[in-house]
Amino acid sequence: MNLAFRLRPKNLKEFVGQEHLVGQGKILRQVVSTGNLFSLIFWGPPGSGKTTLANILALSTKSDFHKMSAVESGKEELRTVIEKAKVNKTYGQKTILFVDEIHRWNKAQQDALLPYVENGLIILFGATSENPSFEVISPLLSRCRVFVLNGLDYQELNKILDRAITDKKDGLGIYNKTIGNKEKELLIRLSGGDARIMLNALEMAVLSYKEKKITAETIKEVFQTRSAGLYDKKADEHYNIISAYIKSLRGSDTDAALYYLVRMLENGEDPKFIARRMIILASEDIGLSDRGALIQANACFEAVTKVGMPEAQLILAHITVYLAKAKKSRAVVNALGRAKKALYEFPNEPVPLHLRNAPTKLMKKLDYAKNYIWSEDYVGPAGNQSFLPEKLKGKKFFDE
């Protein structure tokens, strides 16, 4: 058994973090105290304690606990659990089904679970790192309480780390290794708030290196193949980071924009996806305040397409800085919004006769194109006639 498994807390006294859920008087502590179980979904980042909390709740209530991975399991495994739950019910025992990564179950698989959650035969504990609003079917979601878990902070990870390095029974205390505060900080930082990753890295540093003191060089060696962070191009963090990037550009924070740009690129984001978003921002948030912004953003996309990675990152950084420093204006997008609003308020207003085309004699007889002037001196309706329909005459959509 690896270190992370051996150190997994068996009760709330040993559990670290999520005080908003397990602190004195908080909901999950009350559940443990009363044994009043209900279906729930834990939503939080990897290594934040979702599986551990599920185990603790099951142990504290002496329920029959079944764990399934949504990646590896399907309807057959579910049927087996259902049959066992029916037997348990005759003896008055509760059955908990823990589905790890429940967001990976498709609609049909989730539908198959729904009747048994609804009639109470199964108490569902789901765990997901993705927003359950999008990944769990509405009928199932409405029958579960959603609990949001936060990534562990430095103090919490440090507490887990101290136990791991000193505990001689379940930890690594028998090896008598030491680690300094700076090295702890590095290990925790590179773990990205994931306790499991931190413990796995610590175990490798202790078992694979002879030195009694764990050095920064050792930690960097252990993490050398680790990616630059949690990132999945189809998952929440993908959207969170592109959102942060666009908002940083919009807020003219060049440094933040560059940081999020690098974070996307180092995790394999499609550079053309980023360039397309830059084109949108150039019109939406800069517009006519810098007439070169759209040209630059479009040129960025063309250059990225021609050059490809890794050199394309220079072009993306170049235009990121340009767009971040450019003066911002929402005048164009606001004007578009006002025009749309007017359309829905006056959806079928007739086009003024003087603006209509008149290719036939009948149309001319009906005054189509009458009093519309097109000359070197003047283009437009004669007199005080409007380009807009009569009911919209004088309306202003664009405000410079």
C-alpha positions, 0 to 999 in steps of 0.5 A, spaced: 500 500 500 502 506 498 503 512 503 497 516 501 492 510 502 496 508 509 495 515 511 487 516 509 484 518 515 479 513 518 475 519 522 473 526 522 478 527 528 484 525 523 481 529 517 484 535 515 481 541 511 474 542 509 472 546 516 466 549 512 463 542 512 466 538 518 468 543 523 464 543 529 456 544 528 457 543 521 453 539 516 457 533 515 459 532 522 452 532 524 451 527 519 456 523 523 453 524 529 446 522 528 447 517 522 442 521 518 445 519 511 442 522 504 444 522 497 450 527 496 455 529 491 462 531 493 465 536 488 472 539 488 479 538 486 483 532 486 486 530 492 481 534 497 478 529 500 472 526 497 473 519 497 476 519 504 470 523 507 465 518 503 469 512 507 468 516 514 461 517 513 460 510 511 464 507 517 461 512 522 454 509 520 456 502 519 453 502 512 454 497 507 459 501 502 460 499 495 465 503 491 465 504 483 469 508 478 465 511 473 471 510 468 471 502 469 464 500 472 457 500 468 450 497 469 453 490 470 456 492 477 450 496 478 446 491 478 450 487 483 450 492 488 442 493 487 441 486 489 446 486 495 442 492 497 435 489 497 438 483 501 441 489 506 434 492 506 431 486 509 436 486 515 435 494 516 442 495 513 443 501 509 447 501 502 452 506 500 454 506 493 460 511 492 461 513 484 468 516 483 468 521 477 461 520 476 461 525 471 464 520 466 457 516 467 453 517 461 446 519 461 443 512 460 448 509 466 445 515 470 438 514 469 439 506 471 441 509 478 435 514 478 430 509 481 434 506 486 436 513 489 429 515 488 426 510 492 431 510 498 434 503 496 441 506 495 444 512 498 448 515 493 455 518 494 458 521 488 465 524 487 467 529 481 472 534 479 467 537 474 461 542 475 455 537 477 450 542 474 453 540 467 455 533 468 450 530 472 442 529 470 437 534 473 433 528 476 439 525 479 442 532 481 435 534 484 435 528 489 442 529 492 445 535 496 452 538 493 457 539 497 463 543 494 470 541 497 476 546 496 483 545 495 487 544 501 491 550 503 498 551 505 497 550 513 493 544 511 498 540 507 503 542 511 500 538 517 499 532 513 506 532 510 509 533 518 505 527 519 507 523 513 514 524 515 514 522 522 509 517 523 513 510 524 506 506 523 503 508 517 508 514 515 515 514 513 518 515 520 522 509 520 526 512 515 528 518 519 528 523 513 528 530 514 525 536 510 526 543 511 521 549 511 523 551 504 523 544 501 516 543 504 514 549 501 517 547 494 513 540 495 507 543 497 507 548 491 509 543 486 503 539 488 498 544 486 494 543 492 493 535 491 494 531 498 495 525 494 500 528 489 504 531 495 504 524 499 506 520 492 512 525 491 514 525 498 514 517 498 518 517 492 523 522 495 524 518 501 525 511 498 528 513 491 534 517 494 539 515 500 540 522 503 537 523 510 535 530 508 530 531 502 533 537 498 530 542 493 534 538 487 531 531 489 524 534 489 525 538 483 527 531 480 521 527 483 516 532 479 520 533 473 515 529 469 509 532 472 505 537 467 504 544 469 498 544 472 491 541 472 488 542 466 483 538 461 481 541 455 474 539 456 473 540 463 472 546 468 479 548 469 479 549 461 474 554 461 476 557 468 483 559 465 481 562 458 476 566 462 481 569 467 485 570 461 480 574 457 478 578 463 485 580 464 486 582 457 480 586 458 482 589 465 489 591 462 493 587 466 499 585 462 502 580 467 496 576 469 494 575 461 501 573 460 501 568 466 494 565 464 497 564 456 503 560 458 498 556 463 494 554 457 500 553 452 504 549 457 498 544 458 497 543 451 491 548 449 490 549 442 494 556 440 488 557 435 483 557 440 486 562 444 487 566 437 480 566 436 478 568 443 483 574 442 479 576 435 473 576 439 476 581 444 479 585 439 472 587 437 468 586 443 472 590 448 477 594 444 473 596 438 474 603 435 478 605 441 484 602 437 482 601 430 489 596 429 487 591 435 482 587 430 487 587 425 493 585 430 488 580 433 487 577 426 494 577 424 496 573 430 491 568 428 494 567 421 501 567 423 499 562 429 496 558 423 502 558 419 508 558 424 505 553 429 508 551 436 513 552 439 514 559 435 507 561 435 507 562 443 512 568 441 506 571 437 501 570 442 505 573 447 506 579 442 499 580 441 497 579 448 501 584 450 498 589 445 491 587 447 492 588 454 495 595 453 490 597 448 485 602 450 478 599 452 471 601 449 465 597 449 461 602 444 461 597 439 458 591 443 453 596 446 451 599 440 449 592 437 445 590 444 441 596 443 440 595 436 438 588 438 433 591 443 430 595 438 429 590 433 425 586 438 421 592 441 419 593 433 420 587 430 416 588 423 417 596 422 416 597 414 423 600 411 422 607 408 420 607 401 425 612 399 430 606 401 427 601 397 430 599 391 426 600 385 428 596 379 421 596 376 416 601 373 411 599 378 415 600 384 417 607 382 410 609 381 409 606 388 414 611 390 420 606 392 426 610 392 423 617 391 427 622 394 433 618 395 439 622 392 446 619 390 451 624 388 458 627 389 455 632 393 450 628 397 448 621 399 442 619 402 434 621 403 432 628 401 430 633 406 429 630 414 427 623 412 430 618 416 434 612 414 431 608 420 423 606 420 419 611 422 417 609 429 425 608 430 426 615 427 432 619 431 434 613 435 441 612 437 445 606 438 452 607 437 455 612 443 462 614 442 
